[in-house]
Amino acid sequence: MTDSEPTGRKPGLAADRQTLVAPCRTLHPGDPFRWLAQGWRDYRAVPGIALAYGFFVFGVSALLSWGAWLGGGWVLLLSLLTGFVFVAPLLAFALYSVPRQLAAGQSPSLRASVVAARRPFQNAMVFGLILLVVFLVWARAGSMVHIFFPVAATPEWTEVLSFLAIGSAVGAVFGGFSFAASAFSLPMIANRDVDVVTAVLSSINAVMRNKVPAAIWAVLIVMLTAVGVATALLGLVIVIPWLAFATWHGYRRALDCSHWPVLDLPGREPVEAPGPE
């Protein structure tokens, strides 16, 4: 498959511009694993940028976790960590231009990536507000689970597992919406001159039309994020940049965004990497 993005409507593309939804392609169950392989290739190509940003995410996550422990004990901490997946896509926003620069044959830099994220920053913040509301509702739901299923101050491990199982079931409802809305929307916002509504609807449309590949992608994200959290958050140094790069490749494969202008990079021509992948 070539690495060029179509310039017009192609057979098999679902939806059209009149519906304010970017056409989506038919995905295959093996595609998510391919995105991870491509993301890891990008990680190895820019280890300095990936590690620097990964340690930044680790520091922010550790600080928030420490505050949650002080403010609400292990219950609030667990709610925060299990809800981390809701806001993780936004943490990687500044990295979405890195694989674009690599695929276009340019030399990426962390500064250029951060500056490139400033133009669509308002749209990203609107989307971030949506994710924050979902996360806060989930945190409240987690507290309600604790009320209806109380455990001791020094709980047995079976009680913790039961709390996690029930909380995860409740969180799956919030997580499903959050995943569908953010699976491909944030790279689209970072890459194209598009509004939040179009990006979110395009992502949801692509997920709903490719349920099996999307479910596999969601499971992979949850598993890798869980590994990052379970390693005292140190694993996030690797996981977050890796998933950011892989998500960009997923967006390029899933959506035909040729109707929307490409955002320029600081000091460079607005060249789009050839796709779909």
C-alpha atoms as an extended CHARMM CRD file, in Angstrom:
* protein
*
       277  EXT
         1         1  MET       CA              0.0000000000        0.0000000000        0.0000000000  PROA      1               0.0000000000
         2         2  THR       CA              1.3830000000        3.4280000000       -0.9070000000  PROA      2               0.0000000000
         3         3  ASP       CA              2.0910000000        6.2270000000        1.5230000000  PROA      3               0.0000000000
         4         4  SER       CA              0.0190000000        8.8850000000       -0.2760000000  PROA      4               0.0000000000
         5         5  GLU       CA             -3.2540000000       10.3860000000        0.8420000000  PROA      5               0.0000000000
         6         6  PRO       CA             -6.0640000000       10.5300000000       -1.7760000000  PROA      6               0.0000000000
         7         7  THR       CA             -6.9200000000       13.9180000000       -3.1790000000  PROA      7               0.0000000000
         8         8  GLY       CA            -10.5710000000       13.1840000000       -3.8200000000  PROA      8               0.0000000000
         9         9  ARG       CA            -13.3590000000       10.7720000000       -3.0650000000  PROA      9               0.0000000000
        10        10  LYS       CA            -12.4340000000        7.1440000000       -3.6060000000  PROA      10              0.0000000000
        11        11  PRO       CA            -14.5980000000        4.0270000000       -3.8760000000  PROA      11              0.0000000000
        12        12  GLY       CA            -15.4410000000        2.5600000000       -0.4990000000  PROA      12              0.0000000000
        13        13  LEU       CA            -15.1200000000        5.8240000000        1.4110000000  PROA      13              0.0000000000
        14        14  ALA       CA            -17.9870000000        6.2410000000        3.8520000000  PROA      14              0.0000000000
        15        15  ALA       CA            -19.7200000000        9.6120000000        4.2240000000  PROA      15              0.0000000000
        16        16  ASP       CA            -18.8650000000       12.8580000000        2.4510000000  PROA      16              0.0000000000
        17        17  ARG       CA            -18.1080000000       16.4730000000        3.1310000000  PROA      17              0.0000000000
        18        18  GLN       CA            -21.7470000000       17.5690000000        2.9580000000  PROA      18              0.0000000000
        19        19  THR       CA            -22.3600000000       15.7350000000        6.2470000000  PROA      19              0.0000000000
        20        20  LEU       CA            -19.3660000000       17.4950000000        7.8450000000  PROA      20              0.0000000000
        21        21  VAL       CA            -17.7940000000       14.0870000000        8.3540000000  PROA      21              0.0000000000
        22        22  ALA       CA            -14.5150000000       13.0520000000        6.7620000000  PROA      22              0.0000000000
        23        23  PRO       CA            -14.8850000000        9.8930000000        4.6530000000  PROA      23              0.0000000000
        24        24  CYS       CA            -13.5140000000        6.8170000000        6.3720000000  PROA      24              0.0000000000
        25        25  ARG       CA            -11.7770000000        3.8160000000        4.9040000000  PROA      25              0.0000000000
        26        26  THR       CA            -12.4220000000        0.1630000000        5.6180000000  PROA      26              0.0000000000
        27        27  LEU       CA             -9.9470000000       -1.0230000000        8.2490000000  PROA      27              0.0000000000
        28        28  HSD       CA             -8.7250000000       -4.5540000000        8.8870000000  PROA      28              0.0000000000
        29        29  PRO       CA             -8.1450000000       -6.3300000000       12.2260000000  PROA      29              0.0000000000
        30        30  GLY       CA             -4.3830000000       -6.3320000000       11.6730000000  PROA      30              0.0000000000
        31        31  ASP       CA             -4.1810000000       -2.5840000000       11.0820000000  PROA      31              0.0000000000
        32        32  PRO       CA             -3.7860000000       -1.5760000000       14.7730000000  PROA      32              0.0000000000
        33        33  PHE       CA             -0.7210000000       -3.7990000000       15.0970000000  PROA      33              0.0000000000
        34        34  ARG       CA              0.6960000000       -2.1980000000       11.9760000000  PROA      34              0.0000000000
        35        35  TRP       CA              0.1500000000        1.2510000000       13.4960000000  PROA      35              0.0000000000
        36        36  LEU       CA              2.0670000000        0.1880000000       16.5910000000  PROA      36              0.0000000000
        37        37  ALA       CA              4.9250000000       -1.0880000000       14.4350000000  PROA      37              0.0000000000
        38        38  GLN       CA              5.0030000000        2.2030000000       12.5200000000  PROA      38              0.0000000000
        39        39  GLY       CA              4.8080000000        4.1750000000       15.7570000000  PROA      39              0.0000000000
        40        40  TRP       CA              7.7320000000        2.2390000000       17.2160000000  PROA      40              0.0000000000
        41        41  ARG       CA              9.7030000000        2.9160000000       14.0570000000  PROA      41              0.0000000000
        42        42  ASP       CA              9.0820000000        6.6260000000       14.5510000000  PROA      42              0.0000000000
        43        43  TYR       CA             10.0300000000        6.3680000000       18.2380000000  PROA      43              0.0000000000
        44        44  ARG       CA             13.3700000000        4.8540000000       17.3040000000  PROA      44              0.0000000000
        45        45  ALA       CA             13.8940000000        7.5760000000       14.6850000000  PROA      45              0.0000000000
        46        46  VAL       CA             13.4880000000       10.4010000000       17.2430000000  PROA      46              0.0000000000
        47        47  PRO       CA             14.4050000000        8.9090000000       20.6560000000  PROA      47              0.0000000000
        48        48  GLY       CA             15.4470000000       12.2780000000       22.0900000000  PROA      48              0.0000000000
        49        49  ILE       CA             12.1070000000       13.9400000000       21.3440000000  PROA      49              0.0000000000
        50        50  ALA       CA             10.1370000000       10.8800000000       22.4600000000  PROA      50              0.0000000000
        51        51  LEU       CA             12.0070000000       10.4670000000       25.7580000000  PROA      51              0.0000000000
        52        52  ALA       CA             11.9370000000       14.1870000000       26.5860000000  PROA      52              0.0000000000
        53        53  TYR       CA              8.1880000000       14.3470000000       26.0770000000  PROA      53              0.0000000000
        54        54  GLY       CA              7.6850000000       11.0070000000       27.8090000000  PROA      54              0.0000000000
        55        55  PHE       CA              9.4590000000       12.2230000000       30.9530000000  PROA      55              0.0000000000
        56        56  PHE       CA              7.3590000000       15.3810000000       30.8590000000  PROA      56              0.0000000000
        57        57  VAL       CA              4.1770000000       13.2780000000       30.8330000000  PROA      57              0.0000000000
        58        58  PHE       CA              5.6010000000       11.1080000000       33.6170000000  PROA      58              0.0000000000
        59        59  GLY       CA              6.2680000000       14.1780000000       35.7620000000  PROA      59              0.0000000000
        60        60  VAL       CA              2.7730000000       15.5940000000       35.2630000000  PROA      60              0.0000000000
        61        61  SER       CA              1.1720000000       12.2030000000       35.9330000000  PROA      61              0.0000000000
        62        62  ALA       CA              3.2310000000       11.6170000000       39.0770000000  PROA      62              0.0000000000
        63        63  LEU       CA              2.3490000000       15.0590000000       40.4040000000  PROA      63              0.0000000000
        64        64  LEU       CA             -1.3700000000       14.5310000000       39.8040000000  PROA      64              0.0000000000
        65        65  SER       CA             -1.2340000000       11.0640000000       41.3740000000  PROA      65              0.0000000000
        66        66  TRP       CA              0.5030000000       12.4350000000       44.4610000000  PROA      66              0.0000000000
        67        67  GLY       CA             -2.1510000000       15.1540000000       44.7820000000  PROA      67              0.0000000000
        68        68  ALA       CA             -4.9350000000       12.5670000000       44.4050000000  PROA      68              0.0000000000
        69        69  TRP       CA             -3.3950000000       10.4380000000       47.1510000000  PROA      69              0.0000000000
        70        70  LEU       CA             -3.1630000000       13.3990000000       49.5110000000  PROA      70              0.0000000000
        71        71  GLY       CA             -6.6420000000       14.6360000000       48.6580000000  PROA      71              0.0000000000
        72        72  GLY       CA             -8.6530000000       11.4260000000       48.6580000000  PROA      72              0.0000000000
        73        73  GLY       CA             -6.5140000000        8.4220000000       49.5020000000  PROA      73              0.0000000000
        74        74  TRP       CA             -6.3670000000        5.2480000000       47.4440000000  PROA      74              0.0000000000
        75        75  VAL       CA             -9.9700000000        5.5160000000       46.2100000000  PROA      75              0.0000000000
        76        76  LEU       CA             -9.3750000000        8.8420000000       44.4510000000  PROA      76              0.0000000000
        77        77  LEU       CA             -5.9690000000        7.6320000000       43.2750000000  PROA      77              0.0000000000
        78        78  LEU       CA             -7.4630000000        4.5190000000       41.6680000000  PROA      78              0.0000000000
        79        79  SER       CA            -10.2160000000        6.5820000000       40.0620000000  PROA      79              0.0000000000
        80        80  LEU       CA             -7.5740000000        8.9260000000       38.6750000000  PROA      80              0.0000000000
        81        81  LEU       CA             -5.3740000000        6.1490000000       37.3200000000  PROA      81              0.0000000000
        82        82  THR       CA             -8.2230000000        4.1290000000       35.8000000000  PROA      82              0.0000000000
        83        83  GLY       CA             -9.5410000000        7.3050000000       34.2010000000  PROA      83              0.0000000000
        84        84  PHE       CA             -6.1290000000        8.2170000000       32.8310000000  PROA      84              0.0000000000
        85        85  VAL       CA             -7.0660000000        6.8080000000       29.4360000000  PROA      85              0.0000000000
        86        86  PHE       CA             -9.6920000000        9.5890000000       29.0690000000  PROA      86              0.0000000000
        87        87  VAL       CA             -7.1220000000       12.3730000000       28.9970000000  PROA      87              0.0000000000
        88        88  ALA       CA             -4.0590000000       10.5100000000       27.6760000000  PROA      88              0.0000000000
        89        89  PRO       CA             -4.7820000000       11.3990000000       24.0020000000  PROA      89              0.0000000000
        90        90  LEU       CA             -4.6380000000       15.1030000000       24.8290000000  PROA      90              0.0000000000
        91        91  LEU       CA             -1.2750000000       14.7090000000       26.5790000000  PROA      91              0.0000000000
        92        92  ALA       CA              0.2200000000       13.5340000000       23.2950000000  PROA      92              0.0000000000
        93        93  PHE       CA             -1.1690000000       16.4050000000       21.2000000000  PROA      93              0.0000000000
        94        94  ALA       CA              2.1960000000       18.1000000000       20.6170000000  PROA      94              0.0000000000
        95        95  LEU       CA              3.6880000000       14.8880000000       19.2310000000  PROA      95              0.0000000000
        96        96  TYR       CA              1.2380000000       14.2980000000       16.4000000000  PROA      96              0.0000000000
        97        97  SER       CA              3.2690000000       16.4050000000       13.9670000000  PROA      97              0.0000000000
        98        98  VAL       CA              6.4710000000       14.3860000000       14.5150000000  PROA      98              0.0000000000
        99        99  PRO       CA              5.5650000000       11.3610000000       12.3390000000  PROA      99              0.0000000000
       100       100  ARG       CA              4.1430000000       13.7770000000        9.7690000000  PROA      100             0.0000000000
       101       101  GLN       CA              7.5280000000       15.4930000000        9.5320000000  PROA      101             0.0000000000
       102       102  LEU       CA              9.3330000000       12.1490000000        9.3820000000  PROA      102             0.0000000000
       103       103  ALA       CA              7.1090000000       10.8130000000        6.6030000000  PROA      103             0.0000000000
       104       104  ALA       CA              7.6110000000       14.0400000000        4.6420000000  PROA      104             0.0000000000
       105       105  GLY       CA             11.3840000000       13.6120000000        4.8480000000  PROA      105             0.0000000000
       106       106  GLN       CA             11.8910000000       16.4790000000        7.2990000000  PROA      106             0.0000000000
       107       107  SER       CA             14.0060000000       16.5710000000       10.4360000000  PROA      107             0.0000000000
       108       108  PRO       CA             11.6440000000       16.8550000000       13.4450000000  PROA      108             0.0000000000
       109       109  SER       CA             12.3700000000       18.8770000000       16.5510000000  PROA      109             0.0000000000
       110       110  LEU       CA             10.5100000000       19.1080000000       19.8390000000  PROA      110             0.0000000000
       111       111  ARG       CA             10.3620000000       22.8920000000       19.5750000000  PROA      111             0.0000000000
       112       112  ALA       CA              8.8510000000       22.7660000000       16.0790000000  PROA      112             0.0000000000
       113       113  SER       CA              6.2900000000       20.2180000000       17.2660000000  PROA      113             0.0000000000
       114       114  VAL       CA              5.2540000000       22.3180000000       20.2560000000  PROA      114             0.0000000000
       115       115  VAL       CA              5.0320000000       25.4750000000       18.1440000000  PROA      115             0.0000000000
       116       116  ALA       CA              3.0220000000       23.6010000000       15.5010000000  PROA      116             0.0000000000
       117       117  ALA       CA              0.5260000000       22.6230000000       18.1990000000  PROA      117             0.0000000000
       118       118  ARG       CA             -0.1270000000       26.2820000000       19.0800000000  PROA      118             0.0000000000
       119       119  ARG       CA             -2.2560000000       27.0800000000       16.0230000000  PROA      119             0.0000000000
       120       120  PRO       CA             -4.9040000000       24.3830000000       16.6480000000  PROA      120             0.0000000000
       121       121  PHE       CA             -4.4890000000       24.8300000000       20.4040000000  PROA      121             0.0000000000
       122       122  GLN       CA             -7.9320000000       26.3880000000       20.8800000000  PROA      122             0.0000000000
       123       123  ASN       CA             -9.6320000000       23.4720000000       19.1810000000  PROA      123             0.0000000000
       124       124  ALA       CA             -7.5420000000       21.0810000000       21.2650000000  PROA      124             0.0000000000
       125       125  MET       CA             -8.6120000000       22.8740000000       24.4400000000  PROA      125             0.0000000000
       126       126  VAL       CA            -12.2780000000       22.6450000000       23.4700000000  PROA      126             0.0000000000
       127       127  PHE       CA            -11.8290000000       18.9330000000       22.9780000000  PROA      127             0.0000000000
       128       128  GLY       CA             -9.8430000000       18.7670000000       26.2060000000  PROA      128             0.0000000000
       129       129  LEU       CA            -12.7590000000       20.3910000000       28.0280000000  PROA      129             0.0000000000
       130       130  ILE       CA            -15.0380000000       17.6540000000       26.7290000000  PROA      130             0.0000000000
       131       131  LEU       CA            -12.6270000000       14.9850000000       27.9510000000  PROA      131             0.0000000000
       132       132  LEU       CA            -12.2690000000       16.7640000000       31.2860000000  PROA      132             0.0000000000
       133       133  VAL       CA            -16.0330000000       16.7550000000       31.8110000000  PROA      133             0.0000000000
       134       134  VAL       CA            -16.1620000000       13.0450000000       30.9810000000  PROA      134             0.0000000000
       135       135  PHE       CA            -13.2600000000       12.4070000000       33.3420000000  PROA      135             0.0000000000
       136       136  LEU       CA            -14.8340000000       14.3760000000       36.1980000000  PROA      136             0.0000000000
       137       137  VAL       CA            -18.1170000000       12.5200000000       35.7690000000  PROA      137             0.0000000000
       138       138  TRP       CA            -16.1640000000        9.2700000000       35.8030000000  PROA      138             0.0000000000
       139       139  ALA       CA            -14.3260000000       10.3360000000       38.9760000000  PROA      139             0.0000000000
       140       140  ARG       CA            -17.6900000000       11.0520000000       40.6230000000  PROA      140             0.0000000000
       141       141  ALA       CA            -18.9900000000        7.7060000000       39.4130000000  PROA      141             0.0000000000
       142       142  GLY       CA            -15.9210000000        6.0690000000       40.9470000000  PROA      142             0.0000000000
       143       143  SER       CA            -16.7360000000        7.7120000000       44.2850000000  PROA      143             0.0000000000
       144       144  MET       CA            -20.3150000000        6.4570000000       44.0310000000  PROA      144             0.0000000000
       145       145  VAL       CA            -19.0360000000        2.9290000000       43.4330000000  PROA      145             0.0000000000
       146       146  HSD       CA            -17.0350000000        3.2660000000       46.6510000000  PROA      146             0.0000000000
       147       147  ILE       CA            -20.1690000000        4.3770000000       48.4940000000  PROA      147             0.0000000000
       148       148  PHE       CA            -22.2810000000        1.4720000000       47.2870000000  PROA      148             0.0000000000
       149       149  PHE       CA            -19.4450000000       -1.0340000000       47.6340000000  PROA      149             0.0000000000
       150       150  PRO       CA            -17.5270000000        0.1880000000       50.7010000000  PROA      150             0.0000000000
       151       151  VAL       CA            -14.1830000000       -1.3340000000       51.6360000000  PROA      151             0.0000000000
       152       152  ALA       CA            -12.0120000000       -1.0490000000       54.7140000000  PROA      152             0.0000000000
       153       153  ALA       CA             -9.3610000000        1.6190000000       55.1800000000  PROA      153             0.0000000000
       154       154  THR       CA             -6.7360000000       -1.1160000000       54.7990000000  PROA      154             0.0000000000
       155       155  PRO       CA             -8.5330000000       -3.3860000000       52.3610000000  PROA      155             0.0000000000
       156       156  GLU       CA             -7.8120000000       -6.9660000000       51.4410000000  PROA      156             0.0000000000
       157       157  TRP       CA             -6.6060000000       -7.5090000000       47.9000000000  PROA      157             0.0000000000
       158       158  THR       CA             -9.8860000000       -9.2530000000       47.0490000000  PROA      158             0.0000000000
       159       159  GLU       CA            -11.7890000000       -6.0960000000       47.9930000000  PROA      159             0.0000000000
       160       160  VAL       CA             -9.5150000000       -3.9800000000       45.8220000000  PROA      160             0.0000000000
       161       161  LEU       CA            -10.0170000000       -6.3540000000       42.8890000000  PROA      161             0.0000000000
       162       162  SER       CA            -13.7900000000       -6.2460000000       43.3380000000  PROA      162             0.0000000000
       163       163  PHE       CA            -13.7370000000       -2.4660000000       43.4460000000  PROA      163             0.0000000000
       164       164  LEU       CA            -11.6160000000       -2.3520000000       40.3040000000  PROA      164             0.0000000000
       165       165  ALA       CA            -13.8780000000       -4.8160000000       38.4840000000  PROA      165             0.0000000000
       166       166  ILE       CA            -17.0670000000       -2.8990000000       39.2650000000  PROA      166             0.0000000000
       167       167  GLY       CA            -15.4250000000        0.4540000000       38.6150000000  PROA      167             0.0000000000
       168       168  SER       CA            -14.0390000000       -0.7730000000       35.3080000000  PROA      168             0.0000000000
       169       169  ALA       CA            -17.4870000000       -1.9160000000       34.2120000000  PROA      169             0.0000000000
       170       170  VAL       CA            -18.9130000000        1.5090000000       34.9830000000  PROA      170             0.0000000000
       171       171  GLY       CA            -15.9210000000        3.2270000000       33.4110000000  PROA      171             0.0000000000
       172       172  ALA       CA            -16.3240000000        1.2040000000       30.2130000000  PROA      172             0.0000000000
       173       173  VAL       CA            -19.3910000000        3.2830000000       29.3890000000  PROA      173             0.0000000000
       174       174  PHE       CA            -17.4530000000        6.5340000000       29.7030000000  PROA      174             0.0000000000
       175       175  GLY       CA            -14.3660000000        5.0190000000       28.1120000000  PROA      175             0.0000000000
       176       176  GLY       CA            -16.2960000000        3.8420000000       25.0610000000  PROA      176             0.0000000000
       177       177  PHE       CA            -17.5190000000        7.3460000000       24.2920000000  PROA      177             0.0000000000
       178       178  SER       CA            -14.1360000000        8.8890000000       25.0300000000  PROA      178             0.0000000000
       179       179  PHE       CA            -12.3430000000        6.4100000000       22.7810000000  PROA      179             0.0000000000
       180       180  ALA       CA            -14.7470000000        6.8150000000       19.8580000000  PROA      180             0.0000000000
       181       181  ALA       CA            -14.5130000000       10.6050000000       20.0740000000  PROA      181             0.0000000000
       182       182  SER       CA            -10.7220000000       10.7520000000       20.3730000000  PROA      182             0.0000000000
       183       183  ALA       CA             -9.4940000000        7.7320000000       18.3900000000  PROA      183             0.0000000000
       184       184  PHE       CA             -8.6960000000        9.7810000000       15.2650000000  PROA      184             0.0000000000
       185       185  SER       CA             -9.9330000000       13.3040000000       16.0240000000  PROA      185             0.0000000000
       186       186  LEU       CA             -6.9260000000       14.8530000000       17.7820000000  PROA      186             0.0000000000
       187       187  PRO       CA             -4.3960000000       13.9950000000       15.0370000000  PROA      187             0.0000000000
       188       188  MET       CA             -6.9020000000       15.4200000000       12.5610000000  PROA      188             0.0000000000
       189       189  ILE       CA             -7.1510000000       18.6500000000       14.5820000000  PROA      189             0.0000000000
       190       190  ALA       CA             -3.3440000000       18.8420000000       14.8220000000  PROA      190             0.0000000000
       191       191  ASN       CA             -2.8810000000       18.1710000000       11.1180000000  PROA      191             0.0000000000
       192       192  ARG       CA             -5.7750000000       19.8890000000        9.3390000000  PROA      192             0.0000000000
       193       193  ASP       CA             -7.6470000000       23.1970000000        9.4880000000  PROA      193             0.0000000000
       194       194  VAL       CA            -10.8100000000       21.5910000000       10.8540000000  PROA      194             0.0000000000
       195       195  ASP       CA            -13.2840000000       22.3170000000       13.6470000000  PROA      195             0.0000000000
       196       196  VAL       CA            -13.7590000000       20.1370000000       16.7180000000  PROA      196             0.0000000000
       197       197  VAL       CA            -17.2560000000       18.9630000000       15.7940000000  PROA      197             0.0000000000
       198       198  THR       CA            -16.1540000000       17.6800000000       12.3800000000  PROA      198             0.0000000000
       199       199  ALA       CA            -13.1030000000       15.9490000000       13.8430000000  PROA      199             0.0000000000
       200       200  VAL       CA            -15.0730000000       14.2520000000       16.6250000000  PROA      200             0.0000000000
       201       201  LEU       CA            -17.9150000000       13.1530000000       14.3280000000  PROA      201             0.0000000000
       202       202  SER       CA            -15.3840000000       11.8490000000       11.8190000000  PROA      202             0.0000000000
       203       203  SER       CA            -13.6620000000        9.8120000000       14.5140000000  PROA      203             0.0000000000
       204       204  ILE       CA            -16.9290000000        8.3760000000       15.8490000000  PROA      204             0.0000000000
       205       205  ASN       CA            -18.0530000000        7.5530000000       12.3090000000  PROA      205             0.0000000000
       206       206  ALA       CA            -14.7890000000        5.7240000000       11.5550000000  PROA      206             0.0000000000
       207       207  VAL       CA            -14.9830000000        3.7540000000       14.8180000000  PROA      207             0.0000000000
       208       208  MET       CA            -18.6200000000        2.7550000000       14.3040000000  PROA      208             0.0000000000
       209       209  ARG       CA            -17.9630000000        1.6180000000       10.7280000000  PROA      209             0.0000000000
       210       210  ASN       CA            -14.8900000000       -0.3850000000       11.7650000000  PROA      210             0.0000000000
       211       211  LYS       CA            -15.9830000000       -1.9010000000       15.0590000000  PROA      211             0.0000000000
       212       212  VAL       CA            -13.6370000000       -4.8970000000       15.1630000000  PROA      212             0.0000000000
       213       213  PRO       CA            -10.4000000000       -3.0480000000       14.2830000000  PROA      213             0.0000000000
       214       214  ALA       CA            -11.4510000000       -0.1840000000       16.5840000000  PROA      214             0.0000000000
       215       215  ALA       CA            -12.0940000000       -2.6090000000       19.4490000000  PROA      215             0.0000000000
       216       216  ILE       CA             -8.6670000000       -4.1890000000       18.9350000000  PROA      216             0.0000000000
       217       217  TRP       CA             -7.0870000000       -0.7280000000       18.9030000000  PROA      217             0.0000000000
       218       218  ALA       CA             -8.9170000000        0.2150000000       22.1130000000  PROA      218             0.0000000000
       219       219  VAL       CA             -7.7590000000       -2.9630000000       23.8620000000  PROA      219             0.0000000000
       220       220  LEU       CA             -4.1610000000       -2.3350000000       22.7980000000  PROA      220             0.0000000000
       221       221  ILE       CA             -4.3220000000        1.2400000000       24.1050000000  PROA      221             0.0000000000
       222       222  VAL       CA             -5.7700000000        0.1050000000       27.4420000000  PROA      222             0.0000000000
       223       223  MET       CA             -3.1950000000       -2.6770000000       27.8100000000  PROA      223             0.0000000000
       224       224  LEU       CA             -0.2190000000       -0.4470000000       27.0300000000  PROA      224             0.0000000000
       225       225  THR       CA             -1.5380000000        2.3330000000       29.2660000000  PROA      225             0.0000000000
       226       226  ALA       CA             -2.0700000000       -0.1950000000       32.0700000000  PROA      226             0.0000000000
       227       227  VAL       CA              1.5450000000       -1.3110000000       31.7050000000  PROA      227             0.0000000000
       228       228  GLY       CA              2.6270000000        2.3260000000       31.9030000000  PROA      228             0.0000000000
       229       229  VAL       CA              0.6170000000        2.8810000000       35.0810000000  PROA      229             0.0000000000
       230       230  ALA       CA              1.5870000000       -0.4500000000       36.6740000000  PROA      230             0.0000000000
       231       231  THR       CA              5.2950000000        0.3850000000       36.3820000000  PROA      231             0.0000000000
       232       232  ALA       CA              4.8900000000        3.2850000000       38.8320000000  PROA      232             0.0000000000
       233       233  LEU       CA              4.1070000000        5.5100000000       35.8200000000  PROA      233             0.0000000000
       234       234  LEU       CA              7.6420000000        5.1210000000       34.4560000000  PROA      234             0.0000000000
       235       235  GLY       CA              6.3290000000        3.0640000000       31.5700000000  PROA      235             0.0000000000
       236       236  LEU       CA              4.4690000000        6.1390000000       30.3440000000  PROA      236             0.0000000000
       237       237  VAL       CA              7.8330000000        7.4970000000       29.1970000000  PROA      237             0.0000000000
       238       238  ILE       CA              7.7160000000        4.8730000000       26.4540000000  PROA      238             0.0000000000
       239       239  VAL       CA              3.9810000000        4.3020000000       26.0710000000  PROA      239             0.0000000000
       240       240  ILE       CA              2.6560000000        7.8390000000       25.5510000000  PROA      240             0.0000000000
       241       241  PRO       CA              5.0060000000        8.8800000000       22.6990000000  PROA      241             0.0000000000
       242       242  TRP       CA              4.6760000000        5.4330000000       21.1370000000  PROA      242             0.0000000000
       243       243  LEU       CA              0.8700000000        5.6040000000       21.1810000000  PROA      243             0.0000000000
       244       244  ALA       CA              0.9660000000        9.1950000000       19.9080000000  PROA      244             0.0000000000
       245       245  PHE       CA              2.9720000000        8.1900000000       16.8460000000  PROA      245             0.0000000000
       246       246  ALA       CA              0.8510000000        5.0820000000       16.2820000000  PROA      246             0.0000000000
       247       247  THR       CA             -2.3620000000        7.1060000000       16.5890000000  PROA      247             0.0000000000
       248       248  TRP       CA             -1.1890000000        9.4650000000       13.8580000000  PROA      248             0.0000000000
       249       249  HSD       CA             -0.6480000000        6.5130000000       11.5340000000  PROA      249             0.0000000000
       250       250  GLY       CA             -4.0870000000        5.2050000000       12.4890000000  PROA      250             0.0000000000
       251       251  TYR       CA             -5.6990000000        8.5290000000       11.6720000000  PROA      251             0.0000000000
       252       252  ARG       CA             -3.9320000000        8.6450000000        8.2990000000  PROA      252             0.0000000000
       253       253  ARG       CA             -5.1250000000        5.1380000000        7.4880000000  PROA      253             0.0000000000
       254       254  ALA       CA             -8.7080000000        5.5910000000        8.7240000000  PROA      254             0.0000000000
       255       255  LEU       CA             -9.7200000000        9.0360000000        7.3970000000  PROA      255             0.0000000000
       256       256  ASP       CA             -9.5960000000       10.8260000000        4.0650000000  PROA      256             0.0000000000
       257       257  CYS       CA             -9.0950000000       14.4520000000        5.1180000000  PROA      257             0.0000000000
       258       258  SER       CA             -8.0800000000       15.7960000000        1.7220000000  PROA      258             0.0000000000
       259       259  HSD       CA            -10.9840000000       18.2820000000        1.7150000000  PROA      259             0.0000000000
       260       260  TRP       CA             -9.4460000000       20.2520000000        4.6000000000  PROA      260             0.0000000000
       261       261  PRO       CA             -6.2590000000       22.3570000000        4.2720000000  PROA      261             0.0000000000
       262       262  VAL       CA             -3.0500000000       21.0810000000        5.8300000000  PROA      262             0.0000000000
       263       263  LEU       CA             -1.7220000000       23.1970000000        8.6780000000  PROA      263             0.0000000000
       264       264  ASP       CA              1.7670000000       24.5440000000        8.0910000000  PROA      264             0.0000000000
       265       265  LEU       CA              4.7420000000       23.7760000000       10.3020000000  PROA      265             0.0000000000
       266       266  PRO       CA              6.8280000000       26.6300000000       11.7680000000  PROA      266             0.0000000000
       267       267  GLY       CA              9.3650000000       27.8350000000        9.2220000000  PROA      267             0.0000000000
       268       268  ARG       CA              8.4100000000       25.1410000000        6.7320000000  PROA      268             0.0000000000
       269       269  GLU       CA              6.1040000000       24.6770000000        3.7870000000  PROA      269             0.0000000000
       270       270  PRO       CA              2.6890000000       23.1240000000        4.5820000000  PROA      270             0.0000000000
       271       271  VAL       CA              3.6950000000       19.7730000000        3.0780000000  PROA      271             0.0000000000
       272       272  GLU       CA              1.5550000000       16.7660000000        3.9070000000  PROA      272             0.0000000000
       273       273  ALA       CA              3.1390000000       13.3890000000        4.2770000000  PROA      273             0.0000000000
       274       274  PRO       CA              2.1220000000       11.0460000000        1.4620000000  PROA      274             0.0000000000
       275       275  GLY       CA             -0.6380000000        8.5890000000        2.7070000000  PROA      275             0.0000000000
       276       276  PRO       CA             -2.8980000000        6.5370000000        3.1080000000  PROA      276             0.0000000000
       277       277  GLU       CA             -0.7150000000        4.0340000000        4.8580000000  PROA      277             0.0000000000
